[in-house]
Amino acid sequence: MKESYIVELLNLANFKIYEKVSLSFDTGINIITGMNGVGKTSIIDAIRMLVFGKSYFGSSDKSNLAYKAEFMRAEAKLKTSKEEI
């Protein structure tokens, strides 16, 4: 059995350009679209940071801190499923 994790909810506070945002994801494919510089990659980087413990773009958590913010927070609600391979 293979266990997989699905992100159901992502909450960000003072994470890069996001002062406060809550994003919910459906099971299956989710598409993130938008103009350049609106934070699409920041969403993916927040998930990466939660999985691997660090950002793709910097070794320090300070690189994820929003401008003039004193703290940042990234939280995710995960759903697990076991699949047969």
Sequence and secondary structure as in RCSB ss.txt:
>XXXX:A:sequence
MKESYIVELLNLANFKIYEKVSLSFDTGINIITGMNGVGKTSIIDAIRMLVFGKSYFGSSDKSNLAYKAEFMRAE
AKLKTSKEEI
>XXXX:A:secstr
 EEEEEEEEEEEEEETTEEEEEEE  SS      STTSSHHHHHHHHHHHHHSS SS SSGGGGB TT S  EEE
EEEEEEEE  
